[in-house]
């Protein structure tokens, strides 16, 4: 039973390739199908192959976009937690710093809120020259980390763009496949009668002969 896309494409390919046989073509046209209609299957199948490849490419792109986003957010998370640990150490000796800087750990979701709260945290840190100087000793640079978060936000947007393009490519491929399956079904239905005395030709079209 053909259920997945590769199997469905293979089933269509069987029909498309074997109706090129002159004996098959002659019998089908003799039974009423138009030759241009039959031969159009080849062009439609070539289009389908292009769409299948495009759909595969879009799926790869979305996986790449997700990977890039996940790597960047992991880096941002590590930087935030490291910065938070050292900020908590230093503000103990800074008058009023506890009121100016939120040192409560920020939740990882929802993502949009997390990004904005971490950015707010870094911006409050950057307003404290003493704290910034302290963090530099440990190669902690909030201004660079802000750039990383902005990049993570951009990569997240890219994921949604790639996802939309992948969905469009899948929909286009499915429509083309369904159309070609319909044509092949019609051809095979005619073939059952036009080629009934030629079981070998029927089997080439994927029609089981009892």
N, C-alpha and C positions, 0 to 999 in steps of 0.2 A: 504493500500500500504506500502511495506517495503522499507524504504529508509535509515534509520540510521543503524549503525553497530550492536547495540543490537538486533534490529528487524531482521536484516539479519541473525545473529547468531541463533536467536530463530527459524527462519524459517528452517534453516539447521538442527537444533537439532530435530525438529519435524520429519523430514525425517529419520535422522540417528537412532533415538530411535525406530521408528515404523517399519523400515524394518527388525528389529530383529524378528518380529512376524513370526513364522514358516509358517503360511498360506501365508503371503505376500512373504516371501523368496521363497517358493515353486513355486508360480505363476510367480514371476519375472524370476527365473532361467528357468522355463518351457517356457518362452517367448524368451529366448535367452541370458539373462545377466548371467555372470559367478558369481558363489557364492563367490569366493575370492574377486572379484571386489566389490561386494555389501558389504561384511563384512569389506573391507578395510576402508569403511566410518567411522567405529567406531574409528579406530586408527587415522585417519586423523582428526576426530573431537576432540579427546583427545589432539592431537598436537595443534589444533587451540585454545582450551581452555587455554593451557599453554601460547601460544603466546598472547592471549587476556589479560591474567593476567600480562604478562611481559610488554605489552604496557601500561596497567594501572599503573604499578609500575614505568615505565620510566616517565610517565606524572607527577606522584607525585614527582619524583626526580627533574624534571625540575622546578616544582613550588617551591619546597624547596630551590633549588639553586637560583632562582630569589628572593625569600624572604630574604635569607641570604645576597645576594648581595645588595638588596635595603636597608636593615637595616644598613649594613656597610657604604654604600655611604651616607645615611642620617646622620650617626654619623660623617663621614668625613666632610660633608658640614657644620654641626653645629660647629665643631671644627675650621674649616677654617674661618668661619664668625666671631666667637668669637676672634680668634687670630688676624684677620685683624683689628677688632675694637680697640683692645688694642695696636697693633703695630702703628696704626694711631695716637693714643693718645701720645705714648712715643716718636716717632721720631720727633715730633715738637721741642723737646729739645735736639736732637742729631745732631751734625754738620755733614752734608753730607749724612745723613741716607736716605733722600728722593731719592738721586741719586743711592744709593746702593740697595734699596729695592723697589720693585714694589708694590704699595699699591692700584692699580686699581683693582676693583672687577673682578675676573676671571669668564668668562662665563661657564655655566654648560655643554655646548656641543660645539664641539664633545667631547665625554667622554675621549678618549685617550689624546687629547690635554689638557683637563681640569686637568687630573691627573698629567701630566708632569709639567704644569704651577704651580699647587699648590705645588708640590714637590720642584720646583725651588724657590718658595716663602719661604717655610720653611727652605730650605738650606741657603738662604740669611739671614734669621733671625738668624740662628744658628751661623753665622759668627760674630754676634754682641753680645759679652759677656754682655754688659750693658743692652741690650734689653732682652736677655735671663733671666737675673737676675730679671728684672722687671716683666716679664711674669710669672715667677715661683710663685710670690706672689699671683697670681690669678689661680694657678693650671693649667696653660697653658704650655704644654710641647711639643714643635714642634717635637722633636725626636720620641716621642711616636706616634704623629699624622702621621709622615712619615711611621711608621710601619703599622698604620691603612690603609693608602692608598695602601701600597704594598699588604696588605691582601685583600683590595677591588679589586685590579687588579687581584689577584689570583682567587677570587670568580667570577669575570666577566668571566675569562677564563673557569671556571668550568661550568658556565651557557651554554657556547657554546658547551662544551663537552657533557653535559646532553642533550642539544637540538639535537645534532647529533645522540646520542644514541636513543633518543625518536623517531626521524624521521626514523631511521633504524628499530626500533621495530614496528612502524606503517606500514612501507612498507612490512616487513616480514609477519605481521598479515594479511594485505590486500591480499597479494599473496596467502596465505594459504586459506583464506576465498573464494577468487574468484575460486580457484581450486576446493574446496569442493562444492561450489555452482554449478559449471559446472557438477560435477558428480551427484549431487542431481537432477539437471534439467533433465539429461539423464534418471535417474531412474524414475522420475515422468512421463516423456514422455512415457516410456515403461509401467509404471503402469496404465496410462490412458486406455491402451488397454488390458494389462494382467489382470487388476482388474476391468474391465468395468462392470462385473456382481456382483461386491461386493462394492457398494457405501460406506458402512461404512468403509471399509479398505482404500478406496480412500481418504475419509475425514480425516482419521488418518494421512495420508501423506501430508495433507494440500492442497489436490486437491478438489476444489469445485465441487459438483455434481449438475447438473441442475435437 
